[in-house]
Amino acid sequence: MRGSIRKRGSAYTYWLDLPPDPVTGKRRQKTKGGFRTKRECQAALNEAIMAVQTGTYVEASRRTVRSFLLDEWLPDREPPKLRATTYASYQTQIKTHVVPGLGSVELQRLSPAQLSAFYRALLADGRRDGQGLAPKTVKNIHAILHRALKDAVRWGYVVRNVADAVEPPTGRSPEMQVWTPEQLRAFLAHARTDRLYAAWLLVATTGMRRGELAGLRWVDVDLEAGRASPRRPRVVVNYAVEVSEPKTAKGRRSVALDAVTVAVLREHKERQAEDRAVVGPGWQDSGLVFTRPDGAPIHPDLISDWFERLAREAGLPKIRLHDVRHSYASAALAAGIPAKVVSERLGHATVQITLDTYSHVLPGLDAQAAETVARLILGDGPASTDVSKA
């Protein structure tokens, strides 16, 4: 590798021959001047040579954060590299928040201080109504940027991932909205004659996701064994419905069903057979468990709207359909079901996700565990109180 130093006026400049362009094969050269002494210039040249030899050299570029994310990184992340819903979420966050806040910054000049200031601004007034974004949302944006900048390093656009030097927000997210078991029971009683009662009961007793519910097929349900295996979720991407893969590898699970839920699913299957007989040749054989009267799939958003209408009619606190999943998990943990079991039924990637998501339930479980273990060791009789007096 060749380099040279020349004096230009009162300052020194170095020239460095770079490896040929990998695409065109043309010769490339880097030059940098403005050094006050020859020694400073030689030191800079040596540093540049070392960077080229170790593979850490990055050519200067005016590429902006906007052009990198929208023109290069997002197109490279398109499905199937990412799940369609994940890709759509990345697009939304980048276009709505990152590009307006950092888009004009040159990628190579992006600094940890700029990222920190950007996150503070999002927390202060990042929403369109002037309110701040939730800490969890800003953490998600940080995760997207960290992943994108990691690829920028890998592609040789920047020397380091500046997101490594920035701590994401640590503030608390809004408290999770759930129904108590009594409220959930009241909802199910109100919805007992509803066409989708089996769907509401299935969510309440298994914690299935909306997409899993919308995509559940009869071939995924074994009523004799009392098990359901949601394998083909139907998810919404910009209101279009796509058949997706399970959200995580653990999402490919088989969930045990209780006797009441199995009985209600049998009733639902019989009613669907009656619908099929009435509709006749016009029946759409989607194979899905929950359909329109003609057998056609139900849009997942319509299922959510349907649920919210029933909840209003029942006079219950407003929650989302997804919050019924949270209600199920909270009730299961409060009842003493091991977190590992709850995690597997929910299809979480790890039990830690379950523990982090439902940490609000854990303090009560801790006290319950203390009393249970104490009774086991000390017994329930007078001797237990004598120990405390010793």
Salt bridges, closest charged atoms under 4 A:
ASP17 OD1 - ARG27 NH2 3.11
GLU40 OE2 - ARG36 NH2 3.26
GLU59 OE2 - ARG28 NH1 2.35
GLU72 OE2 - ARG63 NE 2.78
ASP76 OD2 - ARG77 NH2 3.39
ASP76 OD1 - LYS81 NZ 3.15
GLU106 OE2 - ARG62 NE 2.49
GLU106 OE1 - ARG109 NE 3.30
ASP129 OD2 - ARG127 NH2 2.36
ASP151 OD1 - ARG154 NH2 2.92
ASP164 OD1 - HIS146 NE2 2.56
GLU212 OE2 - ARG209 NH1 3.04
GLU212 OE2 - ARG253 NH1 2.85
ASP220 OD1 - ARG217 NH2 2.93
ASP220 OD1 - ARG231 NH1 3.27
GLU224 OE2 - ARG266 NH2 3.50
GLU245 OE2 - ARG232 NH1 3.07
GLU245 OE1 - ARG252 NH2 2.87
GLU267 OE1 - ARG192 NH2 3.31
ASP275 OD2 - ARG195 NH2 2.78
ASP285 OD2 - ARG276 NH2 3.63
ASP301 OD1 - ARG210 NH1 2.93
GLU313 OE1 - HIS190 NE2 3.20
GLU313 OE2 - ARG309 NH1 3.00
ASP323 OD1 - ARG320 NH2 2.80
GLU344 OE2 - LYS340 NZ 3.73
